[in-house]
Amino acid sequence: MAITAALVKELRDKTGAGMMDAKKALTETEGDMEAAVDWLRTKGLAKAAKKSGRTAAEGLVAVAVDGGRGIAVEVNAETDFVAKNAEFQEMVKQIAGAALGVADVEALKSADLGGATVEDTITNKIAKIGENMTLRRMTVVEGPTVVSYVHNAAADGMGKIGVLVAIEGDNAELGRQIAMHVAAINPASLDANDIDPALVEREKSILTEQARESGKPEAVIEKMIEGRMKKFFSEVTLLNQAFVVNPDLTVGAAADAGGIKVKGFARLEVGEGIEKATEDFAAEVAKAAQV
């Protein structure tokens, strides 16, 4: 029986196995789907599908820079223990290297990693290590010079928080300090012109309601809102924030003094925005007692 791409896809969807493993299983079983599923199970290659529903909120962010292009990728696992695993770290490092040659996370999933796609490599690693893993995000920063910083590094170029900063000018050390600032403060945007308009409108609406509760005249309220919005921008935009290295200066002023211009930045933090399942201690003990 001919082993078609449609058959291989169907088996992959059923089992979560890698493409090459699915094709081999179908070849070994002469295209018998159920027998191929059993073949994969006996080889321990079908269990990845059972892991796919479990929350993967730990893992690593890896950064890589090549000239004026920097990338950061987030690869998740279920536990911090796996994030410390040398085999997992090597896979994340290879994925980051592959990311330098693609435009986005979807292209990265299909990128070649030593004869298998990134997506298949992750699926195979799930089967081997026994935890759900996902390639969650990728971001790209480009500029004349891109500097990177990793906070809570687990290995070279990877850790819990990865930051990229694009600068114009010859002061990479100051660029790195600004990257450290981004890791610590997590600004929403580069400057007031770059911030999400929806976020601005939401904040302005809240501040307007607060100001009107004061009962002051409309002209006074307008001034109050103007002042409070200025404070808001100083808190959430990178160039207007007090620089953690020298709080007497804003990041923008420090960049000017150091002879550089900050052109853009990106920050990825492991598990950011993922809702983690939680159990109270009593429930955890009760669950353990039933095993």
C-alpha positions in Angstrom: 0.0 0.0 0.0 1.3 3.5 -0.9 2.2 5.6 2.2 0.6 8.9 1.3 1.2 12.3 2.9 -2.5 12.3 4.0 -2.0 8.9 5.8 1.1 10.2 7.6 -0.7 13.4 8.7 -3.7 11.3 10.0 -1.3 9.2 12.1 0.5 12.2 13.4 -2.8 13.8 14.4 -3.8 10.6 16.2 -0.6 10.1 18.1 1.5 13.3 18.2 4.4 11.3 16.7 7.0 13.0 14.5 6.7 12.9 10.7 9.5 10.4 10.1 8.3 8.1 12.9 4.8 8.2 11.6 6.0 7.3 8.1 8.1 4.5 9.4 5.3 3.1 11.4 3.0 3.0 8.4 5.7 1.4 6.3 6.3 -1.3 8.9 2.6 -2.0 9.1 1.8 -1.7 5.4 -0.4 1.3 5.9 -2.7 -0.3 8.6 -3.6 2.8 10.7 -4.5 0.9 13.9 -1.4 -1.3 13.7 0.7 1.8 13.1 -0.7 3.4 16.2 0.2 0.3 18.2 3.7 0.2 16.6 4.3 3.7 17.8 3.0 2.9 21.2 5.3 0.0 21.6 8.2 2.2 20.6 7.2 4.9 23.1 6.6 7.4 20.3 2.9 7.9 20.7 2.8 9.2 24.2 3.5 12.8 23.2 -0.1 13.2 22.2 -1.2 12.4 25.8 1.0 15.2 27.1 -0.4 17.9 24.8 -3.2 18.9 27.0 -1.0 19.7 30.0 0.0 23.2 30.8 3.6 24.0 29.8 4.4 27.3 31.6 8.0 26.7 32.6 10.9 26.5 30.1 13.4 28.9 28.7 13.8 32.1 26.6 16.8 32.0 24.3 18.3 34.9 22.5 20.6 35.0 19.5 22.1 38.0 17.6 23.7 38.0 14.1 24.9 41.5 13.1 21.9 43.9 13.1 19.3 41.1 13.7 18.4 39.7 17.0 15.8 37.0 17.9 14.3 35.8 21.1 12.3 32.5 21.3 10.3 31.0 24.2 10.2 27.2 24.5 8.0 25.9 27.3 8.0 22.8 29.3 5.9 21.7 32.3 8.5 21.9 35.0 11.6 24.0 35.9 13.4 20.7 36.3 13.3 20.1 32.5 14.4 23.6 31.9 17.6 22.7 33.7 18.1 19.6 31.6 21.1 19.8 29.3 19.3 18.0 26.5 16.4 20.4 26.6 18.8 23.4 26.7 20.7 22.1 23.7 17.4 21.8 21.8 16.4 25.4 22.7 19.9 26.6 21.6 19.5 24.9 18.2 16.0 26.4 17.8 17.3 29.9 18.5 20.0 29.4 15.9 17.4 28.3 13.3 15.2 31.3 14.2 17.9 33.7 12.9 17.0 32.6 9.4 13.2 32.9 9.5 10.6 35.7 9.9 8.1 34.4 12.4 7.2 31.5 14.8 5.2 29.7 12.2 8.1 29.6 9.8 10.3 28.5 12.6 8.1 25.5 13.3 8.8 24.3 9.8 12.5 25.2 9.8 15.0 22.3 9.4 16.9 21.2 12.5 19.3 18.5 11.5 17.0 16.6 9.2 13.7 17.1 11.0 11.5 20.2 11.4 11.6 22.2 14.6 8.1 21.0 15.3 8.9 17.4 14.9 12.1 17.8 17.0 10.0 19.1 19.9 7.4 16.3 19.5 10.2 13.7 19.6 11.6 15.3 22.7 8.2 15.2 24.4 8.2 11.4 23.8 11.7 11.0 25.2 11.6 13.3 28.2 7.9 12.8 29.1 6.7 16.4 29.5 4.6 18.6 27.2 6.7 21.2 25.4 5.7 24.0 23.1 7.4 26.5 20.9 5.3 29.5 22.1 6.7 32.7 20.8 9.4 34.4 18.7 10.2 38.0 18.3 12.7 39.9 16.1 14.5 43.1 16.6 16.6 44.8 13.9 18.8 47.9 13.9 22.4 49.1 13.3 23.5 47.2 16.4 21.5 44.7 18.5 22.5 43.9 22.0 21.0 41.1 24.2 20.6 40.4 27.9 19.4 37.3 29.7 18.2 37.4 33.3 18.4 34.3 35.5 20.5 32.6 32.9 20.3 28.8 33.0 23.0 28.5 30.3 24.7 30.8 27.8 22.1 32.8 26.0 19.1 31.4 27.7 17.2 32.0 30.9 13.9 33.2 32.4 13.8 36.6 30.7 15.4 37.5 27.4 15.8 41.1 26.1 16.9 42.6 22.8 17.7 46.3 22.3 18.5 47.9 18.9 20.7 50.9 19.1 22.4 53.4 16.8 25.8 54.4 17.9 29.0 52.8 19.3 28.3 52.1 22.9 27.3 48.4 23.3 27.9 48.5 27.1 25.3 51.2 27.6 23.0 49.3 25.3 23.4 46.2 27.5 22.6 48.4 30.6 19.4 49.5 28.9 18.6 45.9 28.2 19.0 45.1 31.9 16.6 48.0 32.6 14.1 46.6 30.2 14.3 43.2 32.0 13.8 44.8 35.4 11.1 47.4 34.6 9.2 45.8 31.6 8.2 49.0 29.7 5.1 48.8 27.6 6.6 50.7 24.6 9.6 52.7 23.4 8.0 56.1 23.7 4.6 57.8 23.8 4.2 57.6 20.0 4.8 53.9 20.0 2.3 52.9 22.8 -0.9 51.0 22.0 -3.6 53.6 21.5 -6.1 51.3 23.2 -4.0 51.3 26.3 -3.7 55.1 26.2 -7.4 55.6 25.8 -8.2 53.2 28.7 -5.8 55.0 31.0 -7.1 58.4 30.0 -10.7 57.3 30.6 -9.9 56.0 34.1 -8.0 59.2 35.0 -10.8 61.4 33.6 -13.4 59.7 35.8 -11.1 60.0 38.8 -10.5 63.7 38.1 -14.3 64.4 37.7 -15.0 62.9 41.1 -13.0 65.8 42.5 -15.8 68.2 41.5 -13.4 70.7 40.1 -14.2 72.9 37.1 -13.7 71.3 33.6 -10.6 73.5 32.8 -8.9 72.3 36.0 -9.9 68.7 35.3 -8.2 69.0 31.8 -5.0 70.2 33.5 -5.2 67.4 36.0 -5.6 64.8 33.2 -2.7 66.3 31.3 -0.4 66.0 34.3 -1.5 62.5 35.1 -1.0 61.3 31.6 2.5 62.7 31.5 3.2 60.7 34.7 1.7 57.6 33.0 3.9 57.9 30.0 7.0 58.4 32.3 6.1 55.1 34.0 5.4 52.9 31.0 7.5 54.1 28.1 11.2 53.1 28.0 12.7 56.4 27.0 10.8 58.3 29.7 11.4 56.0 32.6 14.0 56.7 35.3 17.1 54.7 34.3 17.7 52.0 36.9 21.5 52.5 36.6 21.2 56.2 37.3 17.7 57.3 38.4 18.6 61.0 38.1 18.3 60.5 34.3 15.6 59.1 32.1 16.7 56.2 29.8 16.4 58.7 26.8 18.7 61.2 28.5 21.2 58.5 29.4 21.2 57.3 25.8 21.8 60.8 24.5 24.6 61.4 27.0 26.2 58.1 26.0 26.0 58.9 22.3 23.4 56.4 21.2 19.8 56.3 20.1 17.5 53.5 21.1 15.6 52.3 18.0 13.6 49.4 19.5 13.4 46.6 22.0 11.7 43.3 22.9 11.3 41.4 26.1 10.1 37.8 26.6 9.6 36.2 30.0 8.9 32.5 30.4 5.3 31.7 31.1 4.1 35.3 30.7 0.4 35.4 30.3 -0.1 31.6 30.7 -2.7 30.6 33.3 -1.2 28.0 35.5 -3.3 25.3 37.1 -3.1 25.6 40.9 -4.1 23.3 43.7 -4.3 24.1 47.4 -2.0 22.1 49.7 -4.9 20.1 51.2 -6.1 19.1 47.7 -2.5 18.2 46.8 -2.1 15.9 49.9 -5.5 14.3 49.3 -4.6 13.6 45.6 -1.3 12.1 46.7 -3.0 9.8 49.2 -5.2 8.3 46.5 -2.2 7.1 44.5 
